[in-house]
Amino acid sequence: MKQLIALTAVLIVVGIGGFMYRNALEHPATGTPVATACTMEAKLCPDGSGVGRSGPDCTFAVCAFPNAEDTAIGIAFVVPAGYLANPEAIGPDETLRAVFDKPSKGEVPHSLIIRRYAIPEGKTSDSVILANTMYESSGNMAKSIKEFKPVIINGKTYQTVVLERFEGQIHSAYYLVRTNDVLKFEVLEKDVDWTSPKLVIESLPEHKALQSLLMTLQSS
């Protein structure tokens, strides 16, 4: 008799436990996180590595440095070796998106700079480029798009120009036209023998660093 009562008690406990377990699965408590199975797809980073989805929202993980991304304007790229982001250089100028510095021989570093200019309604990309191109030695503005040299890098066409060649510094700019805006990529290179008649600006190491960045540029 005692064994029968004990067996009946065990069956009741098991039944209640099973009911509670099933109820918990079908009606999870408010605020209790529910595990989410993310898809196995991967996002390709500019340097060729990949990241998967993770977290409760299954968003893609951030690509590790030297990859850099500006989701607000839809670009990603690889930061050239030796350069680090300088967020303190980003001031109230809303066109300025990023500054990367690399030590030079002097106190002022080499710099790579990225700017974005919206194309206003009724304006052309050429007019935006001209309005934002000043030759620094003279202070004169560019007057014609013919003053620029088109260069194709990884299938994208850039309008290029040298803004300054003075006192050991070369300042060059590459403009990329998109549907609604123009991106400006600049390189300020120090320690240059700027008076040399044999100087080929495109062969300068920091100029090549900018070109290497543009080779990896992903733009949406």
N, C-alpha and C positions, 0 to 999 in steps of 0.2 A: 504493500500500500504506500509506504513511504517513497519507494522507488518511482511509483507511478506519479505521485505528487511532484517529485523532483523533476522528472522528465517533462511533465506538463509545464512546470515553471520555466524550464530551459527553452521549450518551444515558444512560449509567450515572449520571453526576452528576445529571442532570435527574430521573431516576427515583428516586434516593435522596432528593433534595430534596422531590419530590412526596410520597413516602412519609412523610417526617418531618413535613411540613406537615399532612398529613391526620391523622397520629397525634396531633399536638399539638392539633388541633381536637377529636378524639374523646376524647382522654385528657389534659385539661389538667393541668399539674404542680400538686402539692399546694401550697396557699398562694398560687397565682396568682389574682388577682381576675378574676372573670368579669363582663363588662359586663352590666348589667341594664337592660332597657328599661322605664321606668316608664310607667304609664297617664297619659293626658293630662287626667284629671279635676282639678278645682280645688276648693279649700276657700274658702268665703266668709268673709272677716274681718269683724269687727263694723262697721268703717268703710266697708264696701262693696267694698273691694279684694279681690283673690284671690291665693292662693298655690298652687303645684303640688307634686307629689311629686318628691323628689330623693334622691340618695345610694344606697348599696347596699341599704338596706332599703325604699327608695321611700316614706319617711315625708313627711308634709306639712311644708313649710318653716314657720318661725315667722312669724306676722304681725308686720309692723314696727310700732314705736311710732308713734302713740299707742294702738295696740291692746295689750291686756294679756290674759293668760290664766292661769287656775289650773286645770290639768288634774286635780289631785288632787280637786277638788270640782266639776269640770265646769262652769266658768263662763268667759266671755270678754266683753270690753266695751271701749269706747273711753275712755281717760283724758281728762278735760276739759282744755281749754287752760290752761296755766299751772301745772298740777300735775305733780309728779315723785314717783316711788316713794321711800319712805324705809325701806329694809330694816333700818336700825338701830333702828327703832321696834318691830320684831317681836322680842319677848322669849320667855320660857318659856310664856306664855299660848297654849295650843294652839288656842283658839277664834279667835285673831287671825290673819287671812289676808293682809291687805294694808293699808298706810297710804300715802296720797298727800298731799303737802304743797304749799302755795302760799304765797309770801310775803304777809304782811299789813303794815299800817302799823307794828305793834309788833314785838317780838322773837318772839312766839309766832305761828306760821303758821296759816292756815286748814288744815283737814285733812278728808280723806275716808277713812273707815275701813270695812273689810269684816270681818265676823266670821261664823263658822259654829258653830251649836249642833246637835248630834245630838239626835234625839228618842228618848229611852230607851224600851225596851219597857214597855208599860203606861201611858205618858204621852201627853198630847195636845200638839199644836203650841201651843195656847193656853197651856197650863201652862208650856211652855218659854219662850214670849215673856214671860209675867208674871214668871217666875223670873229673867229677865235684863234687866228694866227697872226702873231706879231713878231717881227724880227727884232730881237732884243738889243742888238748893238745899235740899231738906228732908231728903234721905236716905231717904225713904219709897219702898217698892216699889209697883209697880202692882198693883192688886187685882182689876181686872176688864178684860176685853177691850173692854168698852164705853168705856173711856177712850181707845181708839185710833180713828183715823179711817181708814176704808178708802179707798185711792186706786188707780185703775187706770192703769198706765203701759205702753203698748205691749202690751196684752192680759194683763198680769200684775197681780194684785191684791196690794197692799202694805198692811200695817197700820202707820200712821204715828203718831208721838207726839213732842211737844217735851219733851226731858228737862231742859233748862235755859234760862233767859232771865234773865241776870244779869251785871252788870259788863261790858257791851259784848259779851257772847258769847251766841250762840244755838246750842244743841246739839239736833239733831233726829235721829230714827231712823226707818228704813223697814225693816219685816220682811217677808221673802218666805218663805212656807211651801212646802216641797217634800215629796216622799214620805217621806224619812227624816231630814230636817233642816230647820232654819230659818236663813236667811241674814239678817244684820243689816247694813244699810248706814247709816252715820252721817255727818253733816256737822257740824263744829265751825267756826262762822263768827265771825270777830272783827270789830272796828270797827263794831259795830251800835249804832244809837241805840235801845237796848232799852227805854227808858222812853216812847217815842213812842206815843200812843194810836192813831196812824194806821198803825202798823207792820203790814205783811202779810208774815208769815214766808216764805210760798211765793214772794214776789216778790224776795227777797234774792238777790244774784248768785251766792253760793256754794251756796245752796239750789237754785237753778236748775242749777248745775253738777252737783250730785248727780242731779237729775232727768234731765239730759242723759246721764249715765252709764247710768242705768237704762233710758233709751230704747234704748240699744244693747246691752243685756244679752242674752247668749246663755246659756241654762241648760239643762243636760241632766239 
